[in-house]
Amino acid sequence: MELRHLRYFVGVAETENVSRAALKLHISQPAVSRQIRDLEDEIGFPLLKRVGKSVRLTDAGRVFLNEARAILKNTSEAVLKARVVGGKPEAELHVGDFPLAAARIMPRLLRNYKKAMTNV
């Protein structure tokens, strides 16, 4: 089992549609379908029920989804921690704004963020 199997499965489970998941993942739909089939073959039971053009999680699929999300989250955290130790910290700043904040607060906030990141 590879991380891409988990990513594709999570994408399909969250969108409940293989085609929409493929668009979201920037992968062709047949490739996503194949990886999901491979994953189900590897673990030995279905994770998804095909219902028309959509999919639904089986009971096992619901359990697997929670665990797959945790594995992907832990993997991302491991990479970030290793980057910090390796001297290549990577940080993300997600910012929402409204006109007052953009004009008054945002420039100072971004300057302080940039200073803080250069001191890591």
N, C-alpha and C positions, 0 to 999 in steps of 0.2 A: 504494500500500500504506500502510495506517495502523497505528498501534501496536495498536489494538484487534484487528486481524487477527492480529497476533503473539500478543497475550495469549490470545485465544480458541484459537488453534492450540496454544499451549503447554498450556493447560488441557485440551484434548481429548487431546493426546499423553500427558500425564501420567496422566490418569484412564483412558485407552483406552476412553472411552465419552462420547458427545456429551451424553447426558442428565445424567450425573454432573458433567460439566464445566459444563453450564449451571447446575446447582444451586450449584456452587462459585463460579461467576462472577456469580451472581445475575442471570442473563439467561435468557430463554426458550430452549428447545431449538431451535425453528425459526430463531431469530435466530442462534444459534451455527452451526447447519448452513449457513445462508445465507452467513455470513461466511467459513466454511471453503471453501465452493464458490467464492465470489468470489476468495479468495486463490489457490486452485488455478487458477482461470481466468486470473488475472492473471499468474501465473508460468509457466503453460503446461504443467503436468504435475501428477499426483496426489502428494500428500504422505502420504495415508492410504489404507489398504485397508480397505474396509468388510467386516467378517466377522460376519455375524449382527447382533447388537445391539452389538457392540464394534467397535473400530477398531484397526488395527495400522499402525505407521509403515512407509512404503516406505523404500528405501535413501536416496532423496533427502530424504525426510521426516526421517530421523535426522540428516542433515547440517544440514538447515534448522532442526531443533529446537535444536541446539547454538548456531547463529548467532542464532536468535530470542531465546534466553535471554540471550546476551551483549548483544544490542541493548537488551533490556528492562532489564538490570542497568545498562548504561552510561547509559541514559536516566534511571533513578532516581538514579544518582550525580550526573548533571549537574544535576538539579533540586535535590538537597541542597546541592551546592556553590554554586549560584546563590542559594539561600536564605541561606546563610551570608554571602555577599558582599553580598546585598541587605538584610542586617540582620534577617532572620527565620529564624534557625537552628531547625531542627526535628530533634530527636534522639529516638531510641527506646531504651528500656531494657527488655530482655527478662530477666525474673527468674524463676528457679525457686527454690522454697524447700522446706524441711523444718522441722519444729517447732522444733528448736534454733536454726536460723538466723533463723526468723521472730521468735522471742522475744528473741534476744540481738544478732544482727548486723544484721538487716534495717533496723530504725529508723535506726541510725547510717549505714548504707550509703545509704539514701534521702535523709537530710539532706545528706550530702556530695555526692550526685549533684545534688540541687536547687541547692546552692551553686555547684557547678561549672557548671551550665547557666545560672545567672544571670550568671556572669562571662564567658560566651562572647562 
